[in-house]
């Protein structure tokens, strides 16, 4: 499971060459779309079945890996994909009787190679929905920083901010999981130290390696949940086709301000992890410094700072706010959210 861009750039050949040398038969589905839909998954399923396959390899960004996960489910379970979304009670229906998978990320962002979920756009409802099960962890997650070297600066920035959003939301989320918290803080530190370098010097293998590991760590951390940033960002991808990492980056400072009084002490830790000298700051000053540091990192790597820069219109915001409330992830946000809150957050960033 991959996309045409990676195939045409010769990146996929680095993997298929090894299969060819060993006489292992395979078929390629290269029609994976950004923000894949249920219809895109069914296209891949047809290729999987026609090829009489028994292993699924997700080779690419989060979209390719999420399609691979979804195909594992619907190739081995009866019914339609919508029966397996978490908000439809589908998690309980997913059994371990699925083909194994190998997930190979070519971006350092989504962490899908180490998460128990897949995000698919429901084409009927025009919103992103999640398939979540502990059985969706792959047999192998293969991290090779050389596969990320050719990633353009713009995509490096967007996916890197995605990784940061995962760790920040995981750390401040209201679920109790000290192990995930420790992983999240270390991942935040690694992103803060390496994202600018990876964007400016794409061939820096050290920075690429650290970012790739940080992205995987962020996914391990967000097993405890995400937050309002993702509930809001998911609608931006479906409504305006804004890349997921860009959507997260744009929403993150506003949501951090919204959560400030509910996560102040944790913001102090985030500021420190991002390299802010908080030794002479009050708790309030250090917490605000965390928000400033996240916003500055986003600016430094070239992320747009408002939705109007991406030509989003106000008319679409009310429906997006409604859909954001249907997204499961805001339930883990430290501050409870209402539809009115979601609308105000969109308006703040517009």
C-alpha positions as CSV (number, residue, x, y, z in Angstrom):
1,X,0.0,0.0,0.0
2,X,1.7,3.2,-1.2
3,X,1.1,6.2,-3.4
4,X,2.2,7.1,-6.9
5,X,4.6,9.8,-5.8
6,X,6.7,7.4,-3.8
7,X,6.5,4.8,-6.5
8,X,7.6,7.3,-9.3
9,X,10.4,8.7,-7.1
10,X,11.9,5.2,-6.7
11,X,11.5,5.1,-3.0
12,X,9.2,2.0,-3.1
13,X,11.8,0.2,-5.2
14,X,14.2,0.2,-2.2
15,X,11.8,-2.2,-0.6
16,X,10.6,-4.2,-3.6
17,X,14.2,-4.8,-4.7
18,X,14.7,-6.9,-1.5
19,X,11.5,-8.9,-2.3
20,X,12.6,-9.5,-5.9
21,X,16.0,-10.7,-4.7
22,X,14.4,-13.3,-2.5
23,X,11.7,-14.4,-4.9
24,X,8.8,-13.1,-2.8
25,X,5.8,-12.3,-4.9
26,X,3.9,-9.1,-4.3
27,X,1.4,-6.7,-5.8
28,X,1.4,-2.9,-5.4
29,X,-1.6,-0.7,-4.8
30,X,-0.3,2.8,-5.5
31,X,-3.7,4.7,-5.4
32,X,-3.5,5.7,-1.7
33,X,-4.9,9.2,-1.3
34,X,-4.0,11.9,1.2
35,X,-6.8,11.7,3.9
36,X,-8.0,8.3,2.5
37,X,-11.7,7.6,2.2
38,X,-13.6,4.4,2.7
39,X,-13.8,4.1,-1.1
40,X,-10.0,4.3,-1.3
41,X,-9.8,1.4,1.2
42,X,-12.2,-0.7,-0.9
43,X,-10.0,0.0,-4.0
44,X,-7.0,-1.4,-2.1
45,X,-9.0,-4.3,-0.8
46,X,-9.8,-5.4,-4.4
47,X,-6.1,-5.4,-5.2
48,X,-5.3,-7.3,-2.1
49,X,-7.9,-10.0,-2.9
50,X,-7.1,-10.2,-6.6
51,X,-3.5,-10.8,-5.7
52,X,-4.3,-13.6,-3.2
53,X,-2.2,-11.8,-0.7
54,X,-1.5,-12.9,2.9
55,X,0.5,-9.9,4.3
56,X,-0.2,-6.2,4.1
57,X,2.7,-3.7,3.8
58,X,2.0,0.0,4.4
59,X,4.8,1.9,2.8
60,X,4.5,5.7,3.0
61,X,3.0,8.3,5.3
62,X,0.1,7.9,7.6
63,X,-2.4,7.5,4.8
64,X,-0.7,4.4,3.4
65,X,-0.3,2.8,6.8
66,X,-3.9,3.6,7.8
67,X,-5.2,2.1,4.5
68,X,-3.1,-1.0,5.3
69,X,-4.7,-1.3,8.7
70,X,-8.2,-0.8,7.4
71,X,-7.7,-3.5,4.8
72,X,-6.5,-5.9,7.5
73,X,-9.9,-5.4,9.2
74,X,-12.3,-5.6,6.2
75,X,-10.4,-8.4,4.5
76,X,-10.9,-10.7,7.4
77,X,-14.2,-9.5,9.0
78,X,-17.7,-9.5,7.6
79,X,-19.7,-6.4,6.8
80,X,-18.8,-2.8,5.7
81,X,-16.1,-0.6,7.1
82,X,-18.5,1.7,8.9
83,X,-19.4,-1.2,11.2
84,X,-15.8,-1.0,12.7
85,X,-15.5,2.7,13.5
86,X,-15.0,3.2,17.2
87,X,-17.9,5.7,17.4
88,X,-20.1,2.9,16.0
89,X,-19.0,0.4,18.7
90,X,-16.8,-1.3,16.2
91,X,-13.7,-1.9,18.4
92,X,-15.4,-4.8,20.2
93,X,-16.0,-6.5,16.8
94,X,-12.4,-6.6,15.8
95,X,-10.6,-9.9,16.4
96,X,-6.9,-10.8,16.1
97,X,-7.8,-13.0,13.1
98,X,-6.3,-10.7,10.6
99,X,-3.4,-10.9,8.1
100,X,-0.1,-9.6,9.6
101,X,1.3,-6.2,8.5
102,X,4.6,-4.5,8.1
103,X,4.5,-0.7,8.4
104,X,7.3,1.4,6.9
105,X,7.0,5.2,7.4
106,X,8.5,7.5,4.9
107,X,7.6,10.6,6.9
108,X,8.3,11.5,10.5
109,X,4.9,12.5,11.8
110,X,1.8,10.4,12.0
111,X,3.4,7.6,14.0
112,X,0.8,5.3,12.5
113,X,3.4,2.5,12.5
114,X,3.1,2.3,16.3
115,X,-0.5,3.2,16.9
116,X,-3.5,1.0,17.4
117,X,-5.8,3.1,15.1
118,X,-6.5,4.1,11.5
119,X,-8.2,7.3,10.5
120,X,-10.4,7.0,7.5
121,X,-12.7,9.6,5.9
122,X,-16.3,8.5,5.9
123,X,-17.4,9.6,2.4
124,X,-21.1,9.6,3.3
125,X,-20.7,11.9,6.3
126,X,-17.6,13.7,5.0
127,X,-15.8,13.4,8.3
128,X,-12.8,11.5,9.6
129,X,-13.6,8.4,11.7
130,X,-11.3,6.1,13.6
131,X,-10.9,2.3,13.6
132,X,-9.2,1.4,16.9
133,X,-8.1,-1.9,18.2
134,X,-5.0,-3.3,20.0
135,X,-4.9,-5.9,17.3
136,X,-3.9,-3.3,14.7
137,X,-0.3,-3.0,15.9
138,X,1.9,-4.3,13.1
139,X,4.0,-7.4,13.2
140,X,7.0,-5.2,12.3
141,X,7.4,-1.4,12.3
142,X,10.5,-0.6,10.3
143,X,12.1,2.8,10.8
144,X,14.7,3.8,8.2
145,X,15.7,7.5,8.2
146,X,17.1,7.2,4.7
147,X,13.6,6.8,3.4
148,X,12.7,10.3,4.7
149,X,15.7,12.2,3.3
150,X,13.9,13.0,0.0
151,X,10.9,14.4,1.8
152,X,10.5,18.1,0.8
153,X,11.0,20.8,3.5
154,X,7.3,21.7,3.5
155,X,6.2,18.1,4.2
156,X,9.0,17.6,6.7
157,X,7.7,20.7,8.6
158,X,4.0,19.6,8.5
159,X,4.7,16.0,9.5
160,X,7.1,17.1,12.2
161,X,4.5,19.4,13.8
162,X,2.0,16.5,13.6
163,X,4.4,14.5,15.7
164,X,4.7,17.4,18.2
165,X,0.9,17.7,18.4
166,X,0.6,14.0,19.3
167,X,3.1,14.3,22.2
168,X,1.7,17.5,23.5
169,X,-1.9,16.3,23.5
170,X,-1.0,13.0,24.9
171,X,1.0,14.7,27.8
172,X,-1.8,17.1,28.8
173,X,-4.6,14.7,28.2
174,X,-6.8,13.8,31.3
175,X,-6.1,10.1,31.2
176,X,-3.7,8.7,33.8
177,X,-0.6,7.1,32.2
178,X,2.8,8.1,33.6
179,X,4.7,5.9,31.2
180,X,3.1,7.6,28.2
181,X,3.7,11.0,29.8
182,X,7.4,10.2,30.1
183,X,7.6,9.1,26.4
184,X,5.7,12.2,25.3
185,X,8.0,14.6,27.1
186,X,11.1,13.0,25.6
187,X,9.5,13.1,22.1
188,X,8.7,16.8,22.6
189,X,12.4,17.5,23.4
190,X,13.6,15.5,20.4
191,X,11.2,17.5,18.0
192,X,12.3,20.8,19.5
193,X,16.0,19.9,19.0
194,X,15.7,18.4,15.5
195,X,12.7,19.7,13.4
196,X,14.3,22.9,12.4
197,X,17.5,21.1,11.3
198,X,15.5,18.4,9.4
199,X,13.6,21.2,7.5
200,X,16.7,23.3,6.7
201,X,19.1,20.3,6.0
202,X,17.1,17.4,4.7
203,X,20.1,15.2,4.2
204,X,21.0,15.4,7.9
205,X,20.6,11.8,8.9
206,X,21.0,12.4,12.6
207,X,18.1,14.9,12.6
208,X,16.0,12.7,10.3
209,X,16.6,9.7,12.7
210,X,15.7,11.7,15.8
211,X,12.5,13.0,14.1
212,X,11.5,9.5,12.9
213,X,11.9,8.0,16.4
214,X,10.2,11.0,18.0
215,X,7.2,10.4,15.7
216,X,7.0,6.8,16.7
217,X,7.3,7.8,20.4
218,X,4.5,10.3,20.0
219,X,2.2,7.5,18.7
220,X,3.1,5.3,21.6
221,X,2.3,8.2,24.0
222,X,-1.1,9.0,22.4
223,X,-2.4,5.5,23.3
224,X,-3.7,7.4,26.3
225,X,-5.7,9.7,24.0
226,X,-5.4,12.9,22.1
227,X,-7.5,16.1,22.4
228,X,-9.3,19.0,20.9
229,X,-6.5,19.8,18.4
230,X,-7.1,16.6,16.5
231,X,-10.9,16.8,16.7
232,X,-10.7,20.3,15.1
233,X,-7.9,19.4,12.6
234,X,-9.7,16.3,11.3
235,X,-12.5,18.5,10.0
236,X,-10.1,20.9,8.3
237,X,-8.7,17.9,6.2
238,X,-12.1,16.8,5.1
239,X,-13.7,20.2,4.5
240,X,-10.7,22.1,3.0
241,X,-8.2,19.3,2.2
242,X,-5.7,20.9,4.5
243,X,-2.8,18.4,5.2
244,X,-3.3,16.9,8.6
245,X,0.0,18.1,10.1
246,X,-0.6,21.7,8.9
247,X,-4.1,21.6,10.4
248,X,-2.7,20.4,13.7
249,X,0.0,23.0,13.7
250,X,-2.4,25.8,13.0
251,X,-4.9,24.8,15.7
252,X,-2.4,23.9,18.4
253,X,-1.5,27.4,19.9
254,X,-5.2,28.4,20.1
255,X,-6.2,25.1,21.8
256,X,-3.2,25.4,24.2
257,X,-4.5,28.8,25.2
258,X,-8.0,27.4,25.6
259,X,-6.6,24.6,27.9
260,X,-4.2,26.9,29.8
261,X,-5.9,26.9,33.2
262,X,-6.5,23.2,33.0
263,X,-2.9,22.1,32.2
264,X,-0.7,24.9,33.5
265,X,1.8,22.7,35.4
266,X,2.2,20.4,32.4
267,X,2.8,23.4,30.2
268,X,5.8,24.3,32.4
269,X,7.3,20.8,31.6
270,X,6.6,21.3,27.9
271,X,8.4,24.7,27.9
272,X,11.4,23.1,29.5
273,X,11.4,20.2,27.0
274,X,11.4,22.7,24.1
275,X,14.5,24.4,25.5
276,X,13.0,27.4,27.3
277,X,15.0,28.6,30.3
278,X,12.2,28.7,32.9
279,X,14.6,29.0,35.9
280,X,13.5,32.6,36.7
281,X,9.9,32.3,35.5
282,X,6.7,31.9,37.5
283,X,4.4,29.0,36.7
284,X,2.1,31.3,34.7
285,X,5.1,32.8,32.8
286,X,6.5,29.4,32.0
287,X,3.2,28.0,30.9
288,X,2.7,30.9,28.5
289,X,6.2,30.4,27.3
290,X,5.3,26.9,26.2
291,X,2.6,28.2,23.9
292,X,5.0,30.9,22.5
293,X,7.6,28.2,21.9
294,X,5.2,26.0,20.0
295,X,4.0,29.0,17.9
296,X,7.5,30.1,17.2
297,X,8.6,26.6,16.1
298,X,5.6,26.5,13.7
299,X,6.6,29.8,12.2
300,X,10.3,28.9,11.9
301,X,9.5,25.8,9.8
302,X,7.1,27.7,7.5
303,X,3.7,26.6,8.6
304,X,0.8,29.0,7.7
305,X,-0.4,30.8,10.8
306,X,-4.1,31.3,10.0
307,X,-6.9,29.4,8.2
308,X,-7.6,32.5,6.0
309,X,-4.1,32.0,4.5
310,X,-5.5,28.7,3.2
311,X,-8.6,30.3,1.8
312,X,-11.0,28.7,4.3
313,X,-14.3,30.6,4.5
314,X,-16.3,31.4,7.7
315,X,-19.4,29.8,6.2
316,X,-18.0,26.3,6.6
317,X,-17.1,26.7,10.3
318,X,-20.4,26.0,12.0
319,X,-20.8,22.6,10.4
320,X,-17.1,21.8,11.1
321,X,-17.7,22.6,14.7
322,X,-20.6,20.2,14.8
323,X,-18.5,17.5,13.3
324,X,-15.6,18.2,15.7
325,X,-18.0,17.3,18.5
326,X,-18.6,13.9,16.9
327,X,-14.9,13.2,16.9
328,X,-13.8,11.0,19.7
329,X,-10.5,12.6,20.6
330,X,-11.8,15.8,22.3
331,X,-13.2,13.5,25.0
332,X,-9.6,13.2,26.3
333,X,-9.0,17.0,26.3
334,X,-8.2,18.4,29.7
335,X,-10.9,21.0,29.4
336,X,-14.4,19.9,28.4
337,X,-15.4,21.2,24.9
338,X,-18.8,22.4,23.6
339,X,-19.8,23.0,20.1
340,X,-19.6,26.8,20.8
341,X,-16.0,26.3,22.0
342,X,-15.1,24.5,18.8
343,X,-16.6,27.3,16.7
344,X,-14.8,30.0,18.7
345,X,-11.5,28.1,18.3
346,X,-12.0,28.0,14.5
347,X,-12.8,31.7,14.4
348,X,-9.8,32.5,16.5
349,X,-7.5,30.8,14.0
350,X,-9.4,32.0,10.9
